[in-house]
Amino acid sequence: MRPANSRGGARGGWGQEVPLDGWMWVFLFFRLIVLATAAVLVPTVVRRRMGGRLGSYAAMTAGLAILIVGETLALLYSLFGAGAEGSGSPTSSLPTPAGGYLLILLGFLSLMHDLGKAHARSRLAAEEERLRAEQAGLEGALAAAVLNCATEYCIVACDGQGLINSYSEGGARLFGWTADEAVGKMNLAQFRPEGHAPGVSEIWGTVARQGYFEAEVPMRRKDGNTFPALLSVSPLKGPAGALLGYVSIIRDVTDQKEAQESLRRERDFSRGVLESGALFIVGISPADGRITLFNHGAERVSGYSRQEVIGREYAEVFLRPEDQARVRGKIEAARTGALASGGEAEHTILTKSGEPRVIAWSYTVSCDEQGRACHIAGFGHDVTEERQMRASLQKANAKLEEANAELARLAATDFLTGLLNRRQAAILFEHEIHRSRRSQKPLTVLLLDLDHFKAVNDSHGHEAGDAVLKYVAAQLRSRLRASDIIARYGGEEFLLVLPESDLEGAARVAEALRQRLQENPLKHNDLTIRLSTSIGIVCLEPGQEAGQEALIRMADEAMYCAKNLGGNRVVLWNRVREGQVEPSLAASDEVRSIQKLIDTLFARGDEIILDRVFRLVESLDARSPYSAGQSRHVAQYAVVIAQGMGLCAADIDVVQRSAMLQDLGRAAIAPEVLWKAGPLTKADWALIRQHPSVSVKIVSRLPFLKRETAIIRHHHERPDGRGYPDGLKDDAIPPESRILAVADALEAMTRARPHRPALPLSEALRQLRAGTPWQFDAAVVAAAEAAAAKASDWPLMQQPEPAAAAATAAS
């Protein structure tokens, strides 16, 4: 070993000679240890931790080995290989470190390349794993969404034995069992009600054969209720095709079935409406107006069959030439969109036989998606009879209005003369009194009485007396002003009220009337009837407080004074009051009292005779339960009607007496004919038609009933001339006879007969109304209806079917 202080030195770093000292020796040993450690660790620990190809580590290990050998040789040389100073240098024979470094670099680069590829592969694998996990998560989320979001479905997965292993949230809503209650604990068979086919095993068999099962089956809820459901079952197979179980989709179809049922009902309803015989339904093409639909109702109304009209133009088939252009215009308007989608119309069609029928239409226009009209549906109702009834009703209403107007006129006027009646005159008289007091102008009252009028009736009959009254009324109307009140006040008395007329002017008018009637006798048939009148006058001067009754009384006193002075004269009441009229013995109170007593005695004599005749009539009526009280009831009806028509009291009395005596002739007819249950024979009718003449023959024996005799004779006449016994028509029939005809018919219809029960009042009035104007007088029927509407207890006497009559009818 060379001493430390020798002049030789160690080589530093592969042939580079450096002086050696203690620290350099340490450094050399440390570097050698590092290289050796690296040579050991690189192919072992580093490779295990970092990986890479074996060649890369072999190259680096070889490079490290070269460096270690070089360092070791250099160190040995420094220690032992140094020779004499003149000898050759040994460094030239030592290996250079460049090869080692090159191998290490190549190995390192190869390792880095391998590590980069390995890292890339690892990163790619990690990304793939992440993507697979993410895909699995998405698939799981999608499956959960499918299972749980379709709440109207229940999706169930089960194994091969039907044990449930998956259960969607829709099942809880559909069945009532939660997932915790169903999964792993319930079998699919538990969702099916017992005894309902197919069973679960049959379903599995169908899936095995066909690959699926789908059918509507009943299912059972947790509460035991069943519901219809659509069950779809598919097999669940593994990768190798092995059967793992089944997937079932269950949907409640209750609403769907109800909707189908509702749709079926609507379809049936539409079909029923379409085929209804009540509606005329037709479909028309807007393009050419041809018929596309024609129902049974249209066939019934028109007489055409479907085969005859389908494809033909509607206007050409059904419309008159004058109506075709209008309807074609509407169809064209529907095609162009100018016509509203729905509306109403009415026109006349011609049936197959040519008969016109009025059809009221409701129509709709259907459009396609582009808004173009594609179909017109018309729903028609045959209103021909309705329109005819409406026209008839309008005519009847017009006649009724005329009758009401006539009734109002009759209620205010005298039936015979056409003048105001006593009641209406009193109303207008009172009005004129108030107006006279307000205007401070005079008002004059005249009371005119026909002299010896009873003698006219007795000598020439009541027909002549009626002619006299009509003649006097016409003369009064022609000689007085329109503003004057002219009324028939009593049998042969007339009331005249002259507004704004003083006493002298009224006296001149009265005298002119008296002279006119005296100088112009009435020509009646072959008779010349001379007339004279007694007129009393009173004047209401301004400032006087006399009322209507007082004025009438004063005029009556003046009129009676005129009659007591011999009649045919005008007397002013103020002259009577002032004593300017000569007293007359005939005008004394004693004479007037005696006259009234005599008149009363004569009247009482007539009353006694009438009373006995009326009792006879009552006894004749009482012979049958069907006629008991009949004449009395007819009289009551007739009086009410006469009052409603405004007849005066005297005329009403005549009507009442005539009604009581009208059917006296029935006493000669056998009861088995009168109350026959079946139809009458010609011989029966011949007997019945004779009873008015027989009644007249009986009544004519009473001389004071001359007027009643004519009324009784004609109470079965008709306005159309088809009555009996004389076949009189319209105005030729006495007015009182027309009243009796209505009263008699009304009583007969509301009384039970052997062949029918009693009719209600409303039906009886309806039949009376239906019989005008050919069978009954319209004004009289209107008066009867008005009386019935006013009185709550009308008719005056309703007749229940008597027990005896019922027994007779039954036998």
VENCOR-V12544 format. One record per residue. N is the residue number from 1. PHI is phi in degrees with one decimal (none if undefined). Layout:
n	phi
N	PHI
N	PHI
This chain:
n	phi
1	none
2	-82.7
3	-61.7
4	-66.8
5	-95.8
6	-68.0
7	-83.6
8	-67.5
9	-147.7
10	-80.7
11	-90.1
12	-96.0
13	67.1
14	56.8
15	89.8
16	-87.8
17	-84.6
18	-130.1
19	-70.4
20	-98.2
21	-136.8
22	-67.8
23	-65.7
24	-68.3
25	-63.1
26	-60.4
27	-60.0
28	-63.6
29	-64.4
30	-63.6
31	-63.8
32	-65.6
33	-63.1
34	-62.3
35	-63.4
36	-65.3
37	-62.6
38	-63.9
39	-64.2
40	-80.7
41	-76.9
42	-58.2
43	-77.0
44	-111.7
45	-65.6
46	-62.0
47	-65.7
48	-65.5
49	-83.0
50	-104.0
51	78.8
52	111.0
53	-74.2
54	-67.3
55	-61.1
56	-63.2
57	-69.5
58	-64.1
59	-64.0
60	-66.3
61	-65.5
62	-63.5
63	-61.4
64	-64.3
65	-63.3
66	-61.6
67	-64.4
68	-63.9
69	-60.8
70	-62.8
71	-65.7
72	-65.1
73	-63.3
74	-63.2
75	-66.5
76	-64.8
77	-65.9
78	-65.6
79	-85.9
80	-125.3
81	-95.9
82	-81.1
83	-106.4
84	-64.4
85	-69.7
86	-95.2
87	-71.3
88	-73.4
89	-74.5
90	-81.4
91	-63.0
92	-69.4
93	-93.2
94	-78.7
95	-68.7
96	-81.2
97	-75.4
98	-62.0
99	-63.2
100	-65.7
101	-63.2
102	-64.6
103	-63.2
104	-61.6
105	-63.9
106	-63.1
107	-64.1
108	-65.5
109	-63.5
110	-62.9
111	-64.9
112	-61.0
113	-62.5
114	-63.8
115	-64.4
116	-62.2
117	-65.7
118	-65.9
119	-64.1
120	-63.3
121	-63.5
122	-64.7
123	-66.1
124	-64.0
125	-64.5
126	-64.2
127	-64.8
128	-62.5
129	-63.9
130	-63.6
131	-64.7
132	-64.0
133	-65.8
134	-66.1
135	-62.4
136	-63.6
137	-64.2
138	-64.2
139	-63.6
140	-64.8
141	-64.6
142	-64.1
143	-62.4
144	-64.4
145	-64.0
146	-62.6
147	-69.4
148	-102.5
149	-84.5
150	-79.9
151	-70.2
152	-81.5
153	-111.6
154	-117.0
155	-106.9
156	-123.6
157	-111.3
158	-139.5
159	-81.3
160	-63.1
161	-92.9
162	92.0
163	-72.5
164	-75.1
165	-122.3
166	-151.3
167	-151.6
168	-77.1
169	-66.0
170	-62.4
171	-65.0
172	-62.5
173	-72.3
174	-78.2
175	-107.0
176	100.1
177	-86.4
178	-81.7
179	-62.9
180	-63.8
181	-78.3
182	-99.2
183	-66.2
184	74.9
185	-124.7
186	-117.7
187	-107.7
188	-58.5
189	-64.3
190	-71.9
191	-86.2
192	-102.3
193	-69.0
194	-68.5
195	82.9
196	-107.1
197	-86.7
198	-84.3
199	-79.2
200	-63.4
201	-63.3
202	-66.5
203	-64.0
204	-59.8
205	-62.9
206	-63.6
207	-62.6
208	-64.2
209	-81.0
210	-102.5
211	90.6
212	-164.4
213	-140.4
214	-149.3
215	-165.6
216	-89.0
217	-134.1
218	-77.4
219	-123.8
220	-115.6
221	-89.9
222	-61.6
223	-80.8
224	94.2
225	-72.7
226	-106.8
227	-152.3
228	-76.1
229	-142.0
230	-95.0
231	-105.7
232	-118.2
233	-123.7
234	-128.4
235	-75.7
236	-112.7
237	-116.5
238	-83.7
239	-59.2
240	-87.1
241	87.1
242	-73.8
243	-72.4
244	-96.5
245	164.5
246	-138.3
247	-112.3
248	-117.5
249	-114.9
250	-119.5
251	-128.3
252	-72.0
253	-110.9
254	-59.5
255	-62.2
256	-64.0
257	-65.9
258	-63.5
259	-64.2
260	-63.5
261	-65.2
262	-63.4
263	-63.7
264	-63.8
265	-63.1
266	-63.8
267	-64.9
268	-64.4
269	-63.9
270	-62.7
271	-64.7
272	-63.4
273	-64.0
274	-62.7
275	-92.9
276	-64.4
277	-81.4
278	-84.3
279	-109.5
280	-92.3
281	-109.8
282	-139.0
283	-107.5
284	-130.1
285	-81.7
286	-66.1
287	-67.2
288	-133.1
289	72.7
290	-87.6
291	-79.5
292	-115.4
293	-144.8
294	-154.6
295	-94.9
296	-64.4
297	-61.3
298	-65.5
299	-62.7
300	-63.9
301	-73.0
302	-86.1
303	86.2
304	-88.1
305	-91.3
306	-59.9
307	-61.6
308	-79.6
309	-118.3
310	-59.9
311	90.5
312	-97.1
313	-72.2
314	-60.2
315	-61.6
316	-68.2
317	-76.6
318	-110.2
319	-107.0
320	-72.0
321	-54.2
322	-72.0
323	-100.3
324	-65.1
325	-62.8
326	-64.9
327	-70.0
328	-61.7
329	-63.5
330	-66.5
331	-64.3
332	-64.9
333	-63.8
334	-66.2
335	-65.9
336	-85.8
337	89.3
338	-77.2
339	-95.5
340	-60.3
341	-66.5
342	-147.6
343	-177.9
344	-132.0
345	-155.6
346	-146.8
347	-152.0
348	-97.9
349	-107.5
350	-108.4
351	-74.5
352	-60.2
353	-84.1
354	90.6
355	-77.0
356	-76.8
357	-130.8
358	-88.7
359	-116.7
360	-94.9
361	-106.6
362	-121.9
363	-130.9
364	-131.8
365	-114.5
366	-95.7
367	-122.8
368	-85.3
369	-65.0
370	-86.5
371	82.7
372	-88.7
373	-65.0
374	-120.2
375	-161.1
376	-117.9
377	-111.7
378	-113.7
379	-116.2
380	-110.9
381	-128.5
382	-72.4
383	-113.0
384	-59.3
385	-63.8
386	-63.1
387	-66.8
388	-64.7
389	-64.9
390	-63.3
391	-63.0
392	-64.1
393	-65.1
394	-62.9
395	-63.8
396	-64.7
397	-64.4
398	-62.9
399	-65.3
400	-65.1
401	-63.0
402	-62.8
403	-65.3
404	-64.4
405	-63.4
406	-64.9
407	-64.8
408	-62.3
409	-66.4
410	-65.9
411	-66.3
412	-103.7
413	-124.2
414	-78.2
415	-62.6
416	-87.0
417	-94.8
418	80.6
419	-76.9
420	-60.7
421	-84.8
422	-62.4
423	-66.6
424	-67.2
425	-62.9
426	-62.6
427	-64.6
428	-68.5
429	-60.1
430	-61.9
431	-62.5
432	-68.4
433	-61.8
434	-64.0
435	-66.8
436	-63.8
437	-68.5
438	-69.1
439	-85.9
440	57.3
441	-121.0
442	-69.5
443	-134.9
444	-111.0
445	-118.0
446	-121.0
447	-118.1
448	-110.4
449	-126.7
450	-78.1
451	-75.9
452	56.4
453	-68.9
454	-61.9
455	-65.5
456	-63.6
457	-61.8
458	-68.6
459	-83.1
460	-114.5
461	95.0
462	-69.4
463	-63.6
464	-67.6
465	-61.7
466	-63.4
467	-63.8
468	-61.9
469	-62.1
470	-65.5
471	-64.4
472	-62.7
473	-61.3
474	-64.5
475	-63.6
476	-64.5
477	-63.9
478	-76.5
479	-105.0
480	-112.1
481	-77.7
482	-66.2
483	-81.4
484	-78.9
485	-92.2
486	-123.9
487	-141.0
488	-85.5
489	-94.2
490	-154.9
491	-57.0
492	-124.9
493	-106.7
494	-128.3
495	-106.6
496	-122.8
497	-121.0
498	-112.1
499	-67.4
500	53.2
501	-127.9
502	-84.4
503	-65.9
504	-66.6
505	-63.5
506	-65.9
507	-64.0
508	-64.1
509	-63.1
510	-63.4
511	-64.7
512	-63.6
513	-64.0
514	-60.4
515	-65.3
516	-60.9
517	-70.7
518	-70.0
519	-86.0
520	-125.9
521	-65.0
522	-85.6
523	-96.4
524	-129.1
525	52.6
526	-100.0
527	-101.8
528	-120.0
529	-107.3
530	-87.0
531	-122.7
532	-141.5
533	-134.5
534	-114.0
535	-125.4
536	-109.0
537	-128.8
538	-139.5
539	-120.9
540	-91.9
541	-82.5
542	-56.3
543	96.8
544	-77.0
545	-110.0
546	-64.1
547	-96.4
548	-62.7
549	-63.1
550	-65.5
551	-64.7
552	-63.2
553	-62.9
554	-63.9
555	-64.1
556	-65.6
557	-63.2
558	-65.2
559	-65.3
560	-66.7
561	-63.6
562	-63.6
563	-66.8
564	-70.3
565	-84.9
566	114.3
567	75.6
568	54.0
569	-157.1
570	-113.5
571	-126.6
572	-91.4
573	-65.4
574	-67.5
575	-73.4
576	-65.0
577	-64.1
578	-87.5
579	77.0
580	-83.0
581	-95.2
582	-62.7
583	-67.6
584	-129.7
585	-64.7
586	-70.6
587	-94.2
588	-70.7
589	-63.1
590	-65.7
591	-63.5
592	-64.1
593	-64.9
594	-63.9
595	-60.6
596	-64.7
597	-65.4
598	-62.7
599	-60.2
600	-64.5
601	-63.3
602	-61.6
603	-64.0
604	-63.6
605	-61.9
606	-61.8
607	-63.5
608	-63.8
609	-63.1
610	-62.8
611	-60.4
612	-68.9
613	-65.5
614	-63.3
615	-64.7
616	-62.3
617	-61.1
618	-60.6
619	-68.1
620	-65.1
621	-63.7
622	-74.9
623	-66.9
624	-128.2
625	-64.2
626	-81.6
627	-123.4
628	-59.1
629	74.4
630	-62.6
631	-62.2
632	-62.4
633	-69.1
634	-59.1
635	-63.0
636	-64.8
637	-59.7
638	-62.4
639	-63.3
640	-61.6
641	-66.0
642	-62.4
643	-62.3
644	-65.1
645	-89.0
646	82.8
647	-67.4
648	-72.9
649	-60.3
650	-63.6
651	-67.4
652	-63.1
653	-62.5
654	-62.0
655	-61.4
656	-63.5
657	-64.3
658	-62.9
659	-64.7
660	-66.9
661	-103.3
662	-63.6
663	-108.1
664	-59.0
665	-66.6
666	-67.5
667	-61.5
668	-86.6
669	-98.9
670	-64.3
671	-58.3
672	-66.9
673	-85.2
674	-61.0
675	-113.1
676	-68.4
677	-75.5
678	-95.1
679	-68.7
680	-80.2
681	-85.2
682	-61.2
683	-64.9
684	-61.7
685	-63.9
686	-61.6
687	-67.0
688	-64.6
689	-66.9
690	-86.6
691	-67.0
692	-61.9
693	-65.8
694	-65.8
695	-60.9
696	-63.0
697	-61.4
698	-73.7
699	-69.7
700	-64.0
701	-74.7
702	-102.5
703	-63.5
704	-83.5
705	-115.8
706	-63.5
707	-67.3
708	-64.6
709	-60.3
710	-65.2
711	-64.4
712	-64.6
713	-59.6
714	-109.0
715	-77.7
716	-110.2
717	-76.2
718	-126.7
719	-58.4
720	-86.8
721	83.1
722	-99.1
723	-87.6
724	-145.5
725	-93.9
726	-107.9
727	65.9
728	-68.6
729	-127.7
730	47.3
731	-71.2
732	-69.3
733	-82.6
734	-55.9
735	-56.4
736	-66.3
737	-66.0
738	-64.1
739	-64.1
740	-62.5
741	-61.4
742	-69.3
743	-62.9
744	-64.7
745	-65.9
746	-64.0
747	-67.4
748	-67.0
749	-71.8
750	-90.0
751	-116.2
752	-66.7
753	-123.6
754	-59.8
755	-97.4
756	-164.3
757	-79.4
758	-66.3
759	-84.9
760	-63.6
761	-58.4
762	-60.8
763	-70.2
764	-62.7
765	-64.8
766	-62.4
767	-69.1
768	-61.4
769	-63.2
770	-68.6
771	-87.7
772	-91.6
773	-100.0
774	-82.7
775	-103.7
776	-126.3
777	-71.3
778	-62.8
779	-66.2
780	-68.4
781	-63.3
782	-62.1
783	-65.1
784	-64.6
785	-65.5
786	-64.0
787	-64.9
788	-66.5
789	-71.4
790	-82.6
791	-101.6
792	-72.4
793	-102.9
794	-94.0
795	-69.2
796	-65.0
797	-146.7
798	-93.9
799	-106.7
800	-71.9
801	-69.1
802	-69.2
803	-61.4
804	-63.1
805	-67.7
806	-62.6
807	-65.3
808	-63.3
809	-65.0
810	-66.3
811	-72.7
